[in-house]
């Protein structure tokens, strides 16, 4: 019998909240069932297993983050757009650490192709058009932007910047300026 009020969407959203509280790697159907005070078997008519649940959380997080980034980018270009995208990601990571971890989880190719991850890539490439990069430099730049944003957010969330009196926000602005400068003056082709 399906428990009244339970649905796939409600379970995935509750799983996302759980991820923010306890960490994405600790989300399971059993843990979620405890939250609803039901047996895990009650949830299997909505999610197949813990992997299905975490995939749902990943898809939700990617969608939320893409929506937030798109809203932040309206009317912006160049460094302003780069900073808006990066700050949207950083703020999401700070507000929703479990969901942010979920947004970086690996998806199978079919799920990835239909996910909001595609929107993330398009937004990043749209920002990079203002820098006039051609392939393969544009792909290198997409990877560099992602590595800088996600690396900074990960180190910050782990407390990596708490050992110095320099404010993390000041370092963030400096990092964005350095990233903008690197994109405006990329290295030439590497000798083969």
N, C-alpha and C positions, 0 to 999 in steps of 0.2 A: 504494500500500500504506500502511495506517495504521500509524504507528510505535507499537510496544508501549509502554504506559504513558501515552501522551498522550490526553487527553480535554479536552472543552470546559472543564469545571470546573477541571482542573489548569492549563490555559493561562490562564484568567482569573485564578486565584489567583496564578500566576507573573507575570502582567501587572500585578497589583496591587502585588506586591512590587517589580517593576521601576519602577512609577510612584513608589513611595516612595523609591527609590534615585536615579532620574534625572529625575523630574518627569513628571506625567501627560501633558503635551504632547509628550513625547518617546517615548511608547510606540507601537510599530508591530509589525506581524507580523514584519517582517524582524529587528528588534531582539530580539524574543522568540525567534525561530528560532535566532539566534546563541547565546542562553542555553542552548538545548537541543542545540546543536551539530547542527542539522538544517537542511535547506533550507526556505525559507519555504513552498514548495509543500506540504510535509509537514503544515503546520498548517491548510491551507485545507479539509480535511475536517472540521475542528472549529470554525473561525471563518471567516466569509465574506471578511472583509477587516479592515483596521485599525479602521474605524469600528465594525464588529461587536464586535471585541475591546474597544475602549474603552467601548462601551455596556455590555458585560458587566461591565467593571470598575466602571463607574458604578453599576450595579444592585447589585453586591456591596457596594460602599462604603456605599450607602444602607441596605442591609440590616444591615450590621455596625453602623453608626452608630445606626440605629433600635433595634437590640437593646441596645446600650450605654446609650442614653438611657432606654429603658423600664426597664432594670434599676436605673438611678440614681434613677428617679422613684418607685419603690415606696414607698407609705406617706407620701409628702410632698405638701404643698399650699402655696399662696401663695409667699412669697419663697423658701422652702426648695426648692420644686419648680422655680421659675424658675432658681435658682442651680445646682441639680443638672443640669438640662437644659443650661444654658449651659456648665457645667464639663465635662460629658460631651463636648460638641462641641469645646471648646477643647483638652481632653486628646487627643481623637482627632486633631485637626489637628496637634498637636505630635508625636504618636507616628507618625502615618501621613500625612505631608504630601501625597504623591501621591494617595492614596485620598481624602483630604479634598477636594483639587481635583476629583477625579472626582465626588464626591458633589454638587458644585455645577455639574456640566456639564449642558447642556441636553439633554433627551431628546425624542424625537418624542412626540406626544400619547398614542399607544397604549402605548408603553413607560412613560411617566410615570404613566399611570392605573393600570398594574399593578405599579408599583414601590413600594418602602418609603417613597418620598417622601410618599405618602398617610398613612402612619403618623406621619411627622414632623409634618405639618400637624395631624393629630388630637391628638397629644400637646401641641403648642403651644396649640391651642384649649382643650384640657382644663385646662391650667394657667391660661389666661386667664379661665376661668369663675369662678375664685376672686376675680377683680378686678371682676366684675359689669359687664363691658362689653357693650353692645348693638351691633348693626351700625349704621353702618359702622365704629364705633370698634374693634370686635374685629378686623376685617380690617386696619385701620391698625396696631393693636398687634401682630398677627402679623408684619407687614412690619417694624415697628420692632425687635421682638425679634430677628428674623433678621438685620437690618442691623447691629445692635449686636454680636451674637455673631460673625457672620462677618467683619465689619469689624475687630473687635478681634483675632480669630485671624489674619487676613491681615496686619495691620500688625505683630503680634508676630512672626509667622514670617518676615517680611521684615526683621526687625531694627529696626523703627521705634521701639522703646522702649529701645534700648540706649544712647542718648545722655544719659540722666539717671540720677542715683543713686537715684531712687525705684524701689523694687522693682515689677516688673510685677504681681506677685500682689496687692500693696497697691492698685494702680490697678484691677485686676480686681474686687476686692471693692467698691471705691468705685463702679465702673461698675454693678455689680449692684444696689447700694443705690439709686443714682440711677435705674436702670431700674425698679426696684420702686416707688419714689416716683412716678415719672411715670405708671406704670400705675394707681396708687391715686388719682391726681389728674389725670386726662387733661384736655386743653384742651376747652373747650366747642365747640359747632358754629361753623364759620367763617361769617361773614356772606357771603351770596351776592350 
